[in-house]
Amino acid sequence: MSFNQTVIHFAAPTICGIKPANLFSVREDCFSAPDFMRWKKALAERGISADAVRSGRKFFLVLVYNLRWLSKLLADSLIRHYMDSKGYADYLTARKTVVRILGRMRNTGNFPHEVGIVLGYPVRDVMEFERLGGRNCKYCGCWKSYSDVEAAKCCQCRFRECSCMCRKWFDEGYPLSRIIEEYKKAVEAA
């Protein structure tokens, strides 16, 4: 898969507005800084942000996210309490929170569990994953679910379908605006 195919495939749920953020890794030899900058600009025109950080010596982590959606998530009292407990009390904006999480991913050997909040995973699942060390989940899909298994399955199915459709249209040469338009039409028709 080329770098551009990787971006459209893994970021499609955020690009199409069904997920607040997507995080994916790209091998260093597949990462294209010029292509990433083109994506960043094209996504920014649609209110979506993208950042990349080096993860170890061989990978980049790419985060594609909707700041408005993240702001709404971070306003939830349970999420705010959880984020405050993780050291984000002074990070009152979504952008500052994202910058802090990216810094933690870059500078520590541990992956910050709070990234699950940014990715739109239920806060109770994020907290249980952390508390149980990832063990004893009820369902494992895009994330480990400890609560609403049916909702997790439904989300995973929507995300997978979105990614497959968008990748197909991208491979057929559709521009980003048309991919988003086609996805909306497909959802309305379903």
Secondary structure in CASP SS format (residue, H / E / C, confidence):
PFRMAT SS
TARGET T0000
AUTHOR 0000-0000-0000
METHOD secondary structure of the structure
MODEL  1
M C 1.00
S C 1.00
F H 1.00
N H 1.00
Q H 1.00
T H 1.00
V H 1.00
I H 1.00
H H 1.00
F H 1.00
A H 1.00
A H 1.00
P H 1.00
T H 1.00
I H 1.00
C C 1.00
G C 1.00
I C 1.00
K C 1.00
P C 1.00
A E 1.00
N E 1.00
L E 1.00
F E 1.00
S E 1.00
V E 1.00
R E 1.00
E C 1.00
D C 1.00
C C 1.00
F C 1.00
S C 1.00
A H 1.00
P H 1.00
D H 1.00
F H 1.00
M H 1.00
R H 1.00
W H 1.00
K H 1.00
K H 1.00
A H 1.00
L H 1.00
A H 1.00
E C 1.00
R C 1.00
G C 1.00
I C 1.00
S E 1.00
A E 1.00
D E 1.00
A E 1.00
V E 1.00
R E 1.00
S E 1.00
G C 1.00
R C 1.00
K C 1.00
F E 1.00
F E 1.00
L E 1.00
V E 1.00
L E 1.00
V E 1.00
Y E 1.00
N C 1.00
L H 1.00
R H 1.00
W H 1.00
L H 1.00
S H 1.00
K H 1.00
L H 1.00
L H 1.00
A H 1.00
D C 1.00
S H 1.00
L H 1.00
I H 1.00
R H 1.00
H H 1.00
Y H 1.00
M H 1.00
D H 1.00
S H 1.00
K H 1.00
G H 1.00
Y H 1.00
A C 1.00
D C 1.00
Y C 1.00
L C 1.00
T C 1.00
A H 1.00
R H 1.00
K H 1.00
T H 1.00
V H 1.00
V H 1.00
R H 1.00
I H 1.00
L H 1.00
G H 1.00
R H 1.00
M H 1.00
R H 1.00
N H 1.00
T C 1.00
G C 1.00
N C 1.00
F C 1.00
P C 1.00
H C 1.00
E C 1.00
V H 1.00
G H 1.00
I H 1.00
V H 1.00
L C 1.00
G C 1.00
Y C 1.00
P C 1.00
V H 1.00
R H 1.00
D H 1.00
V H 1.00
M H 1.00
E H 1.00
F H 1.00
E H 1.00
R H 1.00
L H 1.00
G C 1.00
G C 1.00
R C 1.00
N C 1.00
C C 1.00
K C 1.00
Y E 1.00
C E 1.00
G C 1.00
C C 1.00
W C 1.00
K E 1.00
S E 1.00
Y C 1.00
S C 1.00
D C 1.00
V H 1.00
E H 1.00
A H 1.00
A H 1.00
K H 1.00
C H 1.00
C H 1.00
Q H 1.00
C H 1.00
R H 1.00
F H 1.00
R H 1.00
E H 1.00
C H 1.00
S H 1.00
C H 1.00
M H 1.00
C H 1.00
R H 1.00
K H 1.00
W H 1.00
F H 1.00
D H 1.00
E C 1.00
G C 1.00
Y C 1.00
P C 1.00
L H 1.00
S H 1.00
R H 1.00
I H 1.00
I H 1.00
E H 1.00
E H 1.00
Y H 1.00
K H 1.00
K H 1.00
A H 1.00
V H 1.00
E H 1.00
A H 1.00
A C 1.00
END
